[in-house]
Amino acid sequence: MLFALPFRLASVFAVAIAMSACQKTDTSTALSNHICEVSDVGASALTACKDGDLFAFLPKSWGNEQLPIIAAAQSCDFNKAVVYNNGGVTCVFNGARLRAIVENERKAASAPSQAQEKPAEAK
């Protein structure tokens, strides 16, 4: 009985060590040393930041606690750490969503309005 306990403990540790060797580590996504600071939500981040940069959203004024969340939703890589509070957000920049948003806004702005598309009604 006394022999069984150390044997079981050794077995548990051996399995734990073997399992830890199975974890995949992601070394292919090295972070950039560049920190891009942005103070407004939107397209300005696309000119200031490149994918992989450390993104720091620091609004000029406080009061709207939704702004850091909006900035994170548009600009952050959620496979990496995201740190935020009511004063800003820092994360690894991924501009894919923001580029899509900006493109959709440009298309909407350049499309003729529905009022212009409808022919005038005859009276």
trRosetta pair geometry for C-beta under 8 A, 3 or more apart (Angstrom, degrees):
i j d omega theta_ij theta_ji phi_ij phi_ji
1 4 5.7 -47 -152 20 33 115
1 5 7.5 34 155 -21 60 97
2 5 6.4 -48 -160 22 37 110
2 6 7.8 23 155 -2 63 101
3 6 6.8 -64 -160 42 37 100
3 7 6.2 34 151 -19 70 117
4 7 5.6 -65 -148 42 31 114
4 8 6.1 31 157 -22 69 107
5 8 5.9 -54 -146 35 28 109
5 9 6.4 26 157 -17 63 106
6 9 5.5 -54 -144 39 35 112
6 10 6.1 36 156 -20 67 106
7 10 5.8 -54 -147 37 29 110
7 11 6.4 32 151 -22 63 106
8 11 5.5 -53 -149 34 32 114
8 12 6.4 34 153 -21 65 102
9 12 5.7 -51 -149 32 33 111
9 13 6.5 28 154 -13 65 106
10 13 5.8 -56 -148 40 32 109
10 14 6.2 35 153 -22 66 107
11 14 5.7 -55 -146 35 30 112
11 15 6.4 28 156 -17 65 105
12 15 6.0 -57 -150 37 29 108
12 16 6.3 29 152 -20 64 108
13 16 5.5 -53 -145 36 33 113
13 17 6.3 32 157 -18 66 105
14 17 5.9 -54 -147 37 29 109
14 18 6.3 28 154 -17 63 109
15 18 5.7 -57 -146 40 31 111
15 19 6.1 30 155 -20 66 108
16 19 5.8 -55 -145 37 28 110
16 20 6.4 30 156 -23 63 105
17 20 5.8 -52 -147 31 31 111
17 21 6.9 33 153 -21 61 102
18 21 6.0 -55 -159 29 33 112
18 22 7.2 35 146 -24 62 104
19 22 5.6 -54 -161 24 41 117
19 23 7.8 56 147 -36 64 87
20 23 6.1 -30 -165 0 45 114
26 29 5.8 -1 151 22 112 104
27 30 7.5 17 176 -61 59 83
29 52 7.2 -154 -171 -115 84 102
29 80 7.9 -133 126 -70 138 117
30 52 7.8 37 91 -162 55 127
31 52 6.2 176 -142 -178 45 83
31 54 6.7 48 178 -58 120 90
31 92 6.3 -108 -119 -111 104 116
32 50 6.9 107 -61 77 167 103
32 52 4.5 104 -23 124 106 96
32 53 4.7 -43 65 -93 139 51
32 54 6.9 -143 73 -13 87 71
34 50 7.1 49 72 37 146 102
34 53 4.6 -52 89 -125 101 103
34 54 7.0 -178 94 27 49 79
35 53 6.9 148 -112 177 19 95
35 54 4.6 -31 -108 75 72 110
35 56 5.9 23 180 -7 101 121
36 45 7.1 108 127 -150 131 72
36 48 4.5 135 -169 138 118 95
36 49 3.8 -162 65 -85 165 85
36 50 7.7 144 -39 13 142 58
36 53 4.8 45 -4 139 110 144
36 54 7.2 162 20 78 66 54
36 55 5.9 -20 66 -111 97 56
36 56 6.9 177 85 28 45 77
36 93 6.5 11 43 -43 126 151
37 48 7.3 -93 62 169 41 143
37 56 4.7 -27 -104 77 69 109
37 58 5.9 -20 -162 22 100 116
38 44 5.8 148 -143 102 107 104
38 45 4.7 -15 -91 -88 162 84
38 48 5.6 166 -78 63 95 151
38 49 7.0 -55 -42 -28 123 119
38 55 7.1 -18 12 -165 116 87
38 56 7.1 155 23 83 67 55
38 57 5.4 -28 73 -108 95 66
38 58 7.4 139 72 29 42 66
38 71 7.4 170 91 -146 121 128
38 75 7.9 -159 42 -107 153 173
39 57 7.6 140 -102 -163 23 58
39 58 5.8 -39 -99 83 74 70
39 59 5.8 106 -168 -131 67 29
39 60 4.9 60 175 -44 126 84
40 44 5.7 70 65 26 100 139
40 59 7.2 83 -89 -122 43 75
40 60 7.5 -6 -64 -6 81 104
41 57 7.4 37 -84 -149 73 132
41 67 6.0 -142 -39 -154 126 84
41 70 5.2 8 -133 111 154 117
41 71 5.0 -121 -105 -78 94 82
41 74 6.7 116 -165 24 95 150
42 45 7.1 157 85 5 33 93
42 74 7.8 -38 -85 156 27 168
42 98 7.9 139 -167 -154 26 107
42 102 7.5 108 -175 -87 73 97
43 46 5.3 -39 -168 19 63 117
43 47 7.4 50 145 -10 77 96
43 98 7.3 155 -101 169 47 105
43 102 4.8 97 -95 -108 105 129
44 47 6.1 -58 -160 38 45 104
44 48 6.1 28 150 -9 75 115
45 48 5.7 -68 -138 49 34 103
45 49 5.1 -16 179 21 76 122
45 55 7.0 28 -152 -139 121 117
45 57 7.9 -29 -89 -89 126 96
45 71 7.8 142 -60 -152 147 92
45 74 7.5 131 40 116 152 115
45 75 5.4 -65 155 -107 164 137
45 93 7.2 -169 174 -138 113 124
45 95 6.9 -177 119 -107 104 104
45 98 6.0 -67 77 -169 122 166
46 49 7.0 -60 -106 54 16 82
46 95 5.7 110 -107 -152 78 140
46 98 6.1 -165 -63 122 98 123
46 99 6.5 113 -109 -83 129 77
46 102 6.6 -36 -28 -23 151 161
49 53 4.7 -146 -154 59 86 140
49 55 5.7 23 -123 -99 154 93
49 75 7.4 63 71 -161 159 121
49 93 4.4 -140 167 -148 134 169
49 95 6.6 160 97 -61 105 118
50 53 5.2 103 56 -27 65 114
50 93 7.0 112 82 89 29 133
50 95 7.8 -74 -151 -8 27 130
51 77 7.9 88 -157 -58 84 125
51 93 6.1 -137 -120 106 34 87
51 94 5.6 45 -132 -119 92 51
51 95 5.8 -108 -70 16 83 92
51 96 7.8 48 -97 -35 124 81
52 92 6.5 -20 -139 -172 31 103
52 93 6.8 -35 37 62 22 84
53 92 7.5 148 78 -157 34 58
53 93 4.6 3 62 25 84 128
54 90 6.5 4 176 -170 94 101
54 91 7.7 172 -156 91 58 23
54 92 6.6 -47 -103 -101 50 54
54 93 7.3 114 174 -13 2 93
55 75 5.4 -180 -172 139 163 122
55 76 6.6 -139 60 -91 140 70
55 89 7.6 -2 112 109 99 90
55 90 6.6 163 86 -151 59 49
55 91 5.3 -17 58 65 106 71
55 92 6.8 84 8 174 96 8
55 93 3.9 120 -52 -69 115 91
56 88 6.7 18 -179 164 73 132
56 89 7.7 177 -149 89 39 48
56 90 5.0 -5 -103 -102 71 90
57 67 7.6 -161 149 142 127 92
57 68 6.1 155 93 -122 125 68
57 71 3.9 86 -117 153 170 160
57 72 7.5 -120 19 -53 144 64
57 75 7.2 135 -55 56 123 145
57 88 5.2 178 93 -159 66 83
57 89 4.6 14 46 51 112 87
57 90 7.6 -160 22 -72 67 43
58 87 7.4 3 -136 152 72 81
58 88 4.5 -10 -98 -106 56 143
59 62 6.8 131 85 -81 115 49
59 64 7.7 -118 168 57 174 96
59 67 5.3 38 -61 124 146 152
59 68 7.6 -106 -16 -60 114 75
59 87 7.7 -143 39 -170 91 46
59 88 6.5 -166 6 -88 74 80
62 86 6.8 69 -156 138 108 96
62 87 6.2 -32 -103 -108 119 71
64 67 4.8 82 100 -25 104 105
65 68 7.2 -39 -172 26 51 101
65 69 7.6 44 140 -6 66 110
65 86 4.5 -46 -118 -127 96 99
66 69 5.4 -65 -160 45 51 112
66 70 5.8 53 146 -25 82 105
67 70 5.6 -54 -142 36 32 111
67 71 6.2 32 159 -19 66 106
68 71 5.6 -53 -144 38 33 112
68 72 6.2 34 156 -20 66 105
68 84 4.6 146 153 -161 129 117
68 85 7.0 66 31 69 178 29
68 86 6.8 -153 7 -132 134 24
68 87 7.5 46 -58 73 137 24
68 88 5.6 152 -101 -162 116 14
68 89 4.2 140 -163 -36 96 105
69 72 5.7 -52 -147 36 31 111
69 73 6.3 33 153 -21 64 106
69 84 7.1 115 -74 154 58 161
69 89 7.7 146 -65 -61 29 142
70 73 5.7 -54 -148 35 30 112
70 74 6.4 20 157 -12 64 110
71 74 6.0 -64 -148 42 28 105
71 75 5.8 -27 173 24 66 121
71 76 7.8 76 126 -29 67 100
71 89 5.4 172 87 41 116 131
72 75 6.7 -86 -127 54 19 81
72 76 4.5 -10 -160 -4 67 135
72 82 5.7 79 -146 -165 125 136
72 84 5.9 -59 -55 -64 140 145
72 89 4.8 -119 -63 -174 100 163
72 91 6.2 99 -128 -11 86 148
73 76 7.4 -1 -49 29 12 99
73 97 7.3 -106 147 125 62 155
74 97 5.6 -151 -152 105 44 111
74 98 4.6 75 167 -83 94 90
74 101 6.2 -48 -133 7 106 155
75 91 7.2 137 107 68 87 119
75 93 5.7 -39 171 -134 95 77
75 94 7.0 142 174 56 42 55
75 95 6.6 -3 -133 -96 72 59
75 97 7.4 -121 -63 65 29 105
75 98 5.4 30 -84 -45 72 133
76 80 7.7 -132 179 65 88 94
76 82 5.1 49 -177 -104 153 120
76 89 7.1 -82 -61 148 131 129
76 91 3.7 5 -127 107 109 158
76 92 6.9 88 -156 60 68 54
76 93 7.2 -69 -104 -109 40 35
76 94 6.5 26 144 30 19 94
77 80 4.8 46 94 19 104 107
77 91 6.6 177 39 153 65 108
77 92 4.4 -41 40 89 118 101
77 93 7.0 41 -16 98 98 13
77 94 3.8 106 -71 -24 86 125
78 82 6.6 -25 -114 -30 63 131
80 91 6.5 131 92 -171 105 82
80 92 4.1 31 67 17 158 129
81 91 7.0 -154 101 -125 53 72
81 92 7.7 89 52 -11 61 98
82 89 6.7 -9 -175 -169 92 107
82 90 7.7 169 -156 86 49 48
82 91 4.3 -3 -113 -96 76 120
83 89 6.9 158 88 -156 50 57
83 90 5.0 -4 61 57 100 91
83 91 7.0 177 25 -67 62 69
84 88 7.0 -134 -139 110 68 40
84 89 3.9 -10 -102 -105 100 88
84 90 7.5 -177 -74 22 59 53
84 91 7.9 -14 -52 -42 96 106
85 88 6.9 17 55 47 75 55
85 89 8.0 174 23 -78 45 58
94 97 7.4 59 109 9 91 91
95 98 4.8 -67 -155 53 69 113
95 99 5.3 74 143 -30 93 99
96 99 6.0 -55 -147 33 25 109
96 100 6.6 23 154 -16 61 106
97 100 5.7 -57 -153 37 34 112
97 101 6.3 35 151 -21 68 105
98 101 5.5 -50 -146 35 34 113
98 102 6.3 33 156 -17 66 105
99 102 5.8 -54 -145 38 30 110
99 103 6.2 32 155 -20 64 108
100 103 5.7 -55 -145 38 29 112
100 104 6.3 29 156 -18 64 107
101 104 5.9 -58 -150 37 29 109
101 105 6.4 28 153 -18 64 106
102 105 5.7 -55 -149 37 32 112
102 106 6.4 33 153 -20 65 105
103 106 5.7 -53 -148 35 32 112
103 107 6.4 32 153 -18 65 105
104 107 5.7 -52 -146 36 33 111
104 108 6.3 32 155 -18 65 107
105 108 5.7 -55 -145 39 31 111
105 109 6.2 30 155 -19 65 108
106 109 5.8 -57 -145 38 29 110
106 110 6.2 15 160 -9 66 111
107 110 6.1 -64 -142 44 27 101
107 111 6.2 34 157 -32 65 106
108 111 5.9 -47 -142 24 29 114
112 116 4.6 -103 174 81 110 128
112 117 5.6 132 106 -58 117 89
113 116 5.0 93 61 7 79 100
113 117 7.2 -146 98 -8 43 90
114 117 5.5 -56 -147 34 38 114
114 118 6.6 36 159 -23 69 102
115 118 6.5 -54 -151 29 29 106
